[in-house]
Amino acid sequence: MSDHLPDTLMLTLSSHLELGKSRLQTQPDPALIKLIVKAHRLHEKLMTENLGIGDLAEALENAERGLALDDQNTLALRSIGLVHFFSKNHDVALSYYERAVASNPNEAENWALLGAALGVAGDYDAALDRFETALRLSPRDVHTATWYSYLAVAAFVIGRDEEAAQWSVKTVQSNPQFPGGYRTLAASYGNMGRLTEAEAAREKLQELLPHLTIEQLRESLPYFKNPDGLERYLDGLRKAGLPE
């Protein structure tokens, strides 16, 4: 699966499918059946790496319809937040994540996604606090690698490259098949001048995503609210040897 749309979004759609199926047993609603059919189609596109901008718009429409059925549904709130996050509407995403936390403060993923949005905005300490809450609630969560990767980017955003590298190491230790860990590790080491380690991380990244380029990342990465931060990240990857 492409690192451009992390497994968080795929798992969210998958969870929507299971939620919808369980609700159909007690609520045979035609509108809900339609949502499940659409979610199946989007899930298949994610699995085959064919999800595009139009699919994000469709995912947003589906999640908003789900929220209309239940305005306290944290899964729908998170889904809307995720679509806005990957569409680089960071402030809007933040507001939906805050609503998700308020709706269910015992759900770890709500806190983690809120932390991701705060990290993008440059508030690393607040992001770290939210991720620590998520890890306390769910220390063996299936999303742990994704959470560490978000923290790595949050550290990078404010120039803490050493901490970004440390969180990236934890990312790949948690899931050696997660490209984002190697990507931020390569960028961090590249900017620190640790080129041998940067090149090794970049090689691991290219094993997972052999056709990845600097230009693709410039267009697709949602993790930088400030364009200067994105360019510094790309420059680190350039130093690590990722092609233009």
KAGIMO-V507261 format. One record per residue. N is the residue number from 1. PHI is phi in radians with two decimals (NA if undefined). PSI is psi in whole degrees, 0 to 359 (* if undefined). Layout:
N & PHI & PSI
N & PHI & PSI
This chain:
1 & NA & 143
2 & -1.14 & 142
3 & -1.29 & 346
4 & -1.13 & 330
5 & -2.21 & 89
6 & -1.00 & 166
7 & -1.12 & 346
8 & -0.98 & 315
9 & -1.20 & 320
10 & -1.11 & 317
11 & -1.16 & 326
12 & -1.12 & 315
13 & -1.11 & 318
14 & -1.06 & 320
15 & -1.14 & 323
16 & -1.03 & 320
17 & -1.08 & 313
18 & -1.15 & 321
19 & -1.09 & 315
20 & -1.11 & 319
21 & -1.09 & 318
22 & -1.18 & 323
23 & -1.21 & 329
24 & -1.11 & 333
25 & -1.11 & 330
26 & -1.99 & 348
27 & -2.45 & 83
28 & -1.28 & 68
29 & -1.56 & 122
30 & -0.99 & 324
31 & -1.12 & 322
32 & -1.21 & 321
33 & -1.02 & 317
34 & -1.09 & 319
35 & -1.09 & 319
36 & -1.15 & 318
37 & -1.04 & 315
38 & -1.15 & 320
39 & -1.11 & 322
40 & -1.03 & 314
41 & -1.11 & 316
42 & -1.14 & 321
43 & -1.10 & 319
44 & -1.11 & 321
45 & -1.14 & 321
46 & -1.08 & 318
47 & -1.14 & 331
48 & -1.82 & 10
49 & 1.10 & 33
50 & -1.95 & 19
51 & -1.42 & 129
52 & -2.15 & 191
53 & -1.07 & 319
54 & -1.08 & 326
55 & -1.22 & 325
56 & -1.09 & 319
57 & -1.09 & 320
58 & -1.19 & 320
59 & -1.08 & 321
60 & -1.12 & 316
61 & -1.07 & 316
62 & -1.11 & 317
63 & -1.15 & 322
64 & -1.15 & 325
65 & -1.19 & 322
66 & -1.11 & 322
67 & -1.19 & 327
68 & -1.14 & 329
69 & -1.27 & 330
70 & -2.69 & 101
71 & -1.29 & 357
72 & -1.90 & 10
73 & -1.28 & 108
74 & -1.17 & 330
75 & -1.12 & 317
76 & -1.16 & 318
77 & -1.06 & 316
78 & -1.12 & 319
79 & -1.09 & 316
80 & -1.10 & 317
81 & -1.05 & 318
82 & -1.09 & 316
83 & -1.08 & 317
84 & -1.15 & 323
85 & -1.07 & 311
86 & -1.31 & 347
87 & -1.60 & 4
88 & 1.21 & 23
89 & -1.64 & 72
90 & -1.13 & 319
91 & -1.16 & 322
92 & -1.16 & 316
93 & -1.02 & 316
94 & -1.00 & 318
95 & -1.13 & 322
96 & -1.25 & 324
97 & -1.16 & 322
98 & -1.09 & 321
99 & -1.14 & 322
100 & -1.12 & 317
101 & -1.10 & 317
102 & -1.11 & 324
103 & -1.26 & 321
104 & -2.58 & 91
105 & -1.30 & 357
106 & -1.69 & 2
107 & -1.74 & 116
108 & -1.05 & 319
109 & -1.10 & 330
110 & -1.06 & 315
111 & -1.17 & 320
112 & -1.13 & 316
113 & -1.20 & 325
114 & -1.07 & 318
115 & -1.07 & 321
116 & -1.07 & 316
117 & -1.15 & 321
118 & -1.17 & 323
119 & -1.12 & 318
120 & -1.02 & 324
121 & -1.36 & 356
122 & 1.63 & 9
123 & -1.73 & 77
124 & -1.11 & 317
125 & -1.09 & 318
126 & -1.16 & 321
127 & -1.07 & 314
128 & -1.05 & 319
129 & -1.05 & 317
130 & -1.19 & 321
131 & -1.20 & 323
132 & -1.09 & 323
133 & -1.11 & 315
134 & -1.04 & 317
135 & -1.21 & 328
136 & -1.17 & 320
137 & -1.25 & 327
138 & -2.55 & 77
139 & -1.16 & 341
140 & -2.06 & 36
141 & -1.15 & 148
142 & -1.12 & 338
143 & -1.62 & 8
144 & -0.96 & 316
145 & -1.05 & 319
146 & -1.09 & 319
147 & -1.10 & 315
148 & -1.08 & 322
149 & -1.12 & 318
150 & -1.05 & 319
151 & -1.15 & 322
152 & -1.04 & 315
153 & -1.15 & 319
154 & -1.03 & 319
155 & -1.15 & 320
156 & -1.11 & 320
157 & -0.94 & 323
158 & -1.75 & 14
159 & 1.49 & 11
160 & -1.59 & 73
161 & -1.13 & 324
162 & -1.10 & 316
163 & -1.18 & 323
164 & -1.05 & 318
165 & -1.14 & 320
166 & -1.11 & 316
167 & -1.16 & 327
168 & -1.16 & 321
169 & -1.07 & 317
170 & -1.11 & 325
171 & -1.05 & 307
172 & -1.29 & 335
173 & -1.18 & 323
174 & -1.26 & 323
175 & -2.63 & 97
176 & -1.14 & 350
177 & -1.74 & 8
178 & -1.62 & 111
179 & -1.10 & 326
180 & -1.02 & 328
181 & -1.11 & 313
182 & -1.19 & 326
183 & -1.11 & 311
184 & -1.26 & 328
185 & -1.09 & 314
186 & -1.10 & 317
187 & -1.13 & 318
188 & -1.15 & 310
189 & -1.10 & 322
190 & -1.04 & 315
191 & -1.26 & 336
192 & -1.47 & 356
193 & 1.41 & 10
194 & -1.59 & 72
195 & -1.24 & 327
196 & -1.09 & 315
197 & -1.21 & 324
198 & -1.11 & 317
199 & -1.16 & 323
200 & -1.13 & 318
201 & -1.16 & 321
202 & -1.12 & 322
203 & -1.10 & 319
204 & -1.10 & 319
205 & -1.04 & 316
206 & -1.27 & 337
207 & -1.11 & 324
208 & -1.48 & 325
209 & -2.30 & 78
210 & -1.14 & 339
211 & -1.81 & 11
212 & -1.20 & 139
213 & -2.31 & 165
214 & -1.04 & 316
215 & -1.15 & 322
216 & -1.04 & 317
217 & -1.21 & 323
218 & -1.04 & 323
219 & -1.39 & 330
220 & -1.91 & 333
221 & -1.15 & 127
222 & -1.68 & 5
223 & -1.55 & 4
224 & -2.24 & 113
225 & -1.32 & 328
226 & -1.70 & 120
227 & -1.01 & 330
228 & -1.13 & 324
229 & -1.13 & 319
230 & -1.07 & 315
231 & -1.14 & 324
232 & -1.15 & 322
233 & -1.10 & 312
234 & -1.13 & 325
235 & -1.15 & 323
236 & -1.09 & 319
237 & -1.19 & 325
238 & -1.09 & 316
239 & -1.12 & 330
240 & -1.35 & 349
241 & 1.83 & 10
242 & -1.26 & 134
243 & -1.25 & 156
244 & -1.22 & *
